[in-house]
Structure formats: C-alpha cells, structure tokens
Amino acid sequence: MKKFFNIGPGTWVTAAFIGPGTVTVCTLAGVQFGYSLLWALVLSIIACVVLQEMAARLGVVTQKGLSEVLKSQFDNKIIRGALIALVLSAIFIGNAAYEAGNISGGVLGLATILESSGIPSNYFSIGIGVIAFILLYIGNYKILERSLIVLVLLMSIAFIVTAIVTKPDISMLLRGFVPDFSADKVLTIVGLIGTTVVPYNLFLHASIVSEKWKSTDDLPEAKKDTIVAIVLGGLVSMAIIVAGAAIQQTEVNNAADLAKGLEPVFGSMAKYVLSAGLFAAGITSAITAPLAAAYVVKGCLGWQKGLKSKSFRAVWMFILFMGVLFSSLGIKSIVIIRFAQIANGLLLPVIAIFLLWVMNQKKILSKYTNTRMQNLIGIIIIVFTCFLGFRGIWKVIESM
C-alpha cells in the first residue's frame, strides 16, 4: 500500500493526529462555539507544518532521532541527566494521557456498536488494551493497522462530505478565521493545538524519516511530504468543526451525540459509521503511541536493542497499562479525550523549545540549520503556546 500510494512519513504523522481526540475536540469546538475557532486550527496547522518540517530535516540530515541528538549535545552528566529526565517526563505524561484518550475513543465507538450487549464500558477498555498488548508483543500488526487506517480515511471523507452537505453560512464561516481569545474558549484552543501538534510526533517523525530518505538531496521531497499530508489533515479537522456546528445541542456525552454531525449524509446509520471510525482511530493510535514512547526512551537511554528487548517492551507496557487504567476509572470518555489534548497542548512548548535549540546547532546540521524566518516563526509558536498554556492552567486553578 505504501509503495502504491507513495505514502511518506508525513502521512503517518497526520494519521496519528486524526484520531479520537481530533474527532472529539473538533466536534465539541463546533458544537459549543460554531465556526469561531477555525482560526485556531489554521494556527495549529501552520505550527504543525513548521515544527514537523524541522523534525523531518533533523532526521534526514543526522539519520538520528530527536532524543538521540539532544542527548549527544551535553557533556555535563548533571545537565544531560536533567534534560533526559525532563524529556522522559514530558513524553510519559503526554503519552499516558494520549493513550487514555486513544483507548477511550475506541471504547466510545465499541460501546455504541455493542450498546445492546449490556457489557460495562470498563470491560471494553480492558479488551482494547489486551488487543493492543497482543499486537505489540507479537509485532505482527501492520496488516491490521493499514486496514484501520482505511477506515479512518473513510471517516475523514465522510466529514468532508458532511461539511459540504450542511451548507454552512459562508459569511459566518469566514468570521471563524478571525482570532478570538475569549476566556471561555482558551482550553478548547489549547485542546485544538494539542490534538494537531502532538509532541511525541516530533520525536517519531525525526526517527522514521531516516528509513525512507538517506541523503540531504531528499530534503525537498521530505518537506513536500510533510506540508501536503498535514494540510490535508488540517482540512479534515476543519470539516469536523463545520459538521459539529450543525449539531443542534450544547452537550456531547457519547458517540451517538458526536454522530449527529454525520446525520445529513448517513441518517440513522450515522452513529455506527462514526463509531466504527472512532474504534479504528482509537485502536490504531493505541498501538502507535506506546511504541513512540518506547522509541523516545530507547534514544534517551542509548539502548541498542529494539522491539523484542525486555526494556523496550517494559516501556510500551507501562504506557498501555496507564492508558487502560485511566480509561477504566469510570470517567466519561469525552472528558478523558479532551484532557489528553489539553495535556498535549501544555507539553508542546517544552518539546518545541528543545527542537528549536537543536535546529540552530551548526555542528549538527551544518548548512541545514534554521533560517531567520524559520526561527522567528518557531519563537512565535513557542511564545503563543506558552501564553495559552499559562492561561489554560490559570483557568483550571480558578475553576477549582
């Protein structure tokens, strides 16, 4: 399939962020605020393209992952240890939250499909966790992963078609691209950024590009792959917001509520179409998120052995266990998924600062370091996400 469609690493990054979190957060944004947060998605797409292009360039030039490069830059053991601890903490917290959101997204879909079975939802969490565990442990999950990606793509097409069918008011739609920082929208804005610019994707992208491209002559192709894939993913996210804005209610608690945005196209079958997509997106991400965390830890700690080693397996087992645990606590799936996106949004500035610093090291990248414009855009992204992150934390404190 990869050879036939010429799928590059950028597409896998997009497939990672078009998951249960994107569907949920974008639908909630549409339900609660109409088209008024489309501008936040534009910002998220720009930030994602800029940061992921840096990660891809780093991977192609150095043929190493971000965590490996960061580790190699510090001779002082104390500083290197503190840096590794900070990166690992960010990845563990972010991926554990993200994994809980992935599993909860799968549960959200599965519970709707099997709603007449009477099985408690926390059993679905354990079931999805067991499936992910078996596939990760054996390592033979590629066929299933590709099949599920097809389902996610079909769901994406469904949202784009729905966005067109709902016939949005063009003038209202255009107003949605005007920035609005109202206090009641801050956490949703952070969530939209967190579901698009996923911190672990920066590590993952830098690692996987070296498998496809081995020379700096391939940098233009890597850049094109990144831009095209992420922009297309962003358009799908916008379509989900537009579809969500057509839902005539203010509270969303389950997949049936989320699916109301698909009813103009699929009618009474909408909730089953969405549920299948949520399950597909959830279980696919439930496999990739723990793997990404394990690769980051492998790079930070300098492990030589990979997939089959006990230490590597221990990392993804821990992330998977935490995801199942938080997903099984009886908290509403929608709440868990939204928290995961907010957590990612808050962690993003930490990872982005490290990436921007590395991208200016000539001894690593030679003539392929950032240009002044790339640095300027990177700094703006970091300042903006820090500002939103602090506002988000302050809002949570105020509500306690």
N, C-alpha and C positions, 0 to 999 in steps of 0.2 A: 504493500500500500504506500509506503514511504517513497519507494522508487517511482511508482506510477504517478503519484500526485506531487513528487518532488518536495515532500514535507521537510521543512528545516526546523532547527531548534526553536525559532521564534513561534512556530505554531504550537509547540508543546508548552511554551510559556503561556500563550493565550488559552490553551485548553485547561491549564491549571487555574487561571483566574475566572474562566467561565464555568463556575461550579455552583453548588447550592448557595454559597454566600452571595455571589453576584445576583442570582435569580431572586433571592430573598430580599437583600438590601435594596436592589434597584426597584423591585416591586413595591416595597414599603415606601421608598422615596417618592414613587409615583402616586401611591395611594394617599400619602399624608401631605405632599407638597406639590402635586401635579407636575408640571414641566419645569418648575422653578429651579431645580437643581441639575439641569442638563449641563450648565456651565461647569459644575464641579466634575462631571465626567470628562469634559474636554480637558480640564486641567489634569485630571488623573491620567488620561491617555498620553498627553504631552510628557508628563513626568515619567510615565512607564517607558515610553519610547526612548527618552533621553538616558535614563538610568540603565535600562536593559541593553542599549547600544554600547554603553560604557562597559558593562559586564561582558558582553559578547566580544568587544575589541580586546579586552584584557585576556580573555580565554584564548582567542586566536593568536595573539602576539606571544603570550607566555607559554601557551599549552598547559596551563595550570588553572586550578580553581581559585576563587577569591580567598577562601580561608587559608590555602597554602601560601599564597602570595603575601597576605597580611602577616602570617606567622614568620616568614623569612625576613621581614623588614626590621625586626627588633633583636639586637644582640643582648640587651639587658634582660636577664631572666625574670626580674620582677615585673618590668613593663610588659614583656611578652606574655607572662602568666596572667597579668591583669587583663590584657587585651583578649586573650583566648577565653578567659572566664566571662568577660562581657559579651563576646560574640556568642559563646555557647549558651549563656543565659537568655539572650535575646532570641536565639533560634529555638531553644527548648520551650520557652514561654509561648512564643508566637506559634510554633508548630503544634504544640499541645492544644492550644486554643483552636487553631485552624483545623486540627484533626477532629476535635469535638464537633466543630461546625460541619465538617465533611460527613461524619457518621450520622449526625442529627439530620442532615439533609437527606441522606439515604433512608433514614428511619421515617422522615416526613413523607417521602414518596411511597415506601413499602407499606406503611401503616394505612395509607389511603387505598392502595391496591387490595390489601387484605383486611379492610376495615370490618368485614363481617365475620372474621375468624375468632375474635374475642381474645386474641393474644396480647398481653401487656406490651406497651411500646418499648420498655427497657429490655425485653427479650429480643426485640428487633435490633437494638444496639449491640447486644452480645453476639447475635447471629452475624451481623455485618462485620463485627470485629473478628469473629472466627474465620469468616470467608477471607478477609484481608490477610489474616495471620497465615492461613494455609498457602495463599498465593505468594505471599512474600517469602515464606520459609522455603517453598519449593523453587520459587524463582521463575516458574513457567506461567507467567500471567500476560504475556504480550498479546496473544490472540484475544483474550477476554478484554484487555484494555482497549484494543483497536475497535472491537465490536461496540464497547460502551461509548467510545469517542464518536462513533457514527450516530448513536442515539442522542448524544449531547448536541451534535451538529444539527440533527433534525429538529431538536427542540429550539435551537437558535433560529433556524429558518422559520419555525412556527411563530416565534415572537416578532420577527421582522415582518412577516405577512400580516400578523395581527395588528402591528403598529400602523400598517397601511390601511387595513380594513376599518380601524376605529375612526378614520378620517379626522385626525387632530386639527384643531383650530390653528392655522399657520401663524397668525399674529401672536397667539399665546405661546406657541412653540418657540418662536424667535425670542420672546421675552425671557424664556428659560435659559438663554445663553448670557444673560446679564447677571454678574455676580451679586449674591445676596448672602450676607453673613449674619442673618438674624440668629439670636441666641438659641431659639428652639430648633434650628437646623444644624448646629455645629456638630453634634455627634453623628448625625446622618452623613454630613460632608466627610468627616473623618472615616466613617464606615465605607463610603464610596471610594475614597482614596485607598483604604486598606484592602478592599476587595479587588482592586485593579493592579496596584503596585504591591505585590506580595513580596515581603522581604526575603523569604527563602528562595524565590525565583531568581534573585540576583546571584545567589551562590550557585544555584542549579544551572543557570544559563552559562555562566563562566566555565563550568565544568563540562557541559555537554557539547559546546561548540567545537572543542578540540577533536571530537570524534568525527565531525563532518568536514572541518576545514583545518588544514595543516600549515598554511602559508599566509603571510600578510597580503599576498596578492588576492586572497579570497575576502578581504575586509569589505569591499563594496557589496559583494553578494550577501555577506552576513548582515550588513546594515540594511539592505533592501528587505531581506527576510524578516528582520525584526520589525521594521516600520509597517510593512504590509500586514503581517499577522496581527500585530497589536491594534492597529487602526481598525481592522475588520472586527476584532473582538470588542473594541470600544463601541462600534456601531451597533452591535448586538446588545450591549449593555444599555445604550440609549433607547433601542427598540423596546426593551423590557420596561424602562421607565414610562415610555409612552403608553404601553399596554397596561401598566399598573395604574396610570392616571385615569383610565377608562373604568376602573373598578368603582362601583357606587357604594362604598362603605369606608369607614375610617379605621377599622381594626382588622388585622390579619393574624390568625392564630394557627392555621393549618394549610395543608396543600390545596384543599378544596377552595379556601379563600384566595390563595395565590393564583389558582387556576382560572378565576373569574376573568382575568385579563386575556385568556385564550378562548373564552366562550364565543366571541364573534366569529371565529373560524371553525372551532371543533364542537360547539354546542355542548350537549350533556356528556360527551366523551372528554371534555377539556381536562377535567381533574385527573383522568387516567393517563392522558398524554403527558401532562406536566409531571405527574408522579413517577412515570417511567423515566423521564428525563432527569428528575431530581435524584432518583435512585442511581441512575447511570453516572451522573456527575459526582454524586457522593462517594460511591464505592471506588471509582477511578481515582479520585483525589485522596481517598483513604489509603490507597496503595502508594501513591507518589509522595505524599507529604512525609511519612516516616522515612522513606528512602532518602529524600532530600536532606533530612536532618542527619541521617547516618553518614551521608557523604560529607557534610559540613564538619561533623565531629572527626571523621577519618582524616580530613585535610588539616584540621587544627592540631590534632594529636600525632600526626605523622604515621598513621597506621599504613602498613604496606598491603595487607590482605584486605579483600573486599567482601562481596556478597555472602560468602559461605563462612566467614570467620565468626567466632562466638562474640567478640566485642562489637562487630558491626551489627549483628543480629540483636544484641542486647539493646542498642540504641533505638532501633526502629520498634522493638517490642515495647520499650518504655513509652515511646510516643503513642503507639497504638493503644496501649493499656490506659494511658491518661485520657485519650480521646473517648474510649468506651466508658470509662468511669464517669467523666463529666456528662456524657450523653445519657447515662443511665440514672442520673440523680433525680429525675422527675421534673427537671426544669423544662419549661416549654422550649421545643426545638428552635422556634423563631428567635427566642431570647439568646440561646447559645450561639446560633449562627451570627447574629448581629454583634454579640460580644467579641467573637473571633475576628470580625472585620475591624472593629474599633481597636482591638489589641494590636492588630497588624498595622493600623494607621499610626498608632502611638510608637511602635517599634521602628517604623520606617526611617525616621530621621537619624537614628543611631547607626543603622546599616549604611544609609546613604552617605553619611559623613566619612565613614571608613572608605567607601568606594571612591568618593571624590578625591580623598587624600592620595590613595594609591594611583589614581589616574593621572596624577601630576608628578610621578616619580620617573624621571628620565632614565635612571639606571635599570628600571624595569621595562619601560615601554619605548625608550629611545625617542624617535621622532613621532611616535604614535600617541603621545600624551594629549591631554585635552587642549583644545584651543581656548582662547579667552572667552569666546561666546559660549562654548560648552560649559566652562567653569561658571560663568555668570548665570546661566540657566540652572545649573546644578545648585548653586548657592541660593538662588531664589526659591527653588523647590524645597531645599532644606529649611530655610527660614520660614517659609509658608507652612510646611508640615509641622515644624516646631510650634509655631503660633497656634495652629489649630489643635495640636496635641495638648498644649497647656490650657487652652480654652476648654477643651473636652474634659480634661482632668478636673479643672475648676468647677465645671458644670456638674460633674458627678459628685464632687465634695459638697456643693451647695444643696444637692438634692437628698443628701444623707440625713 
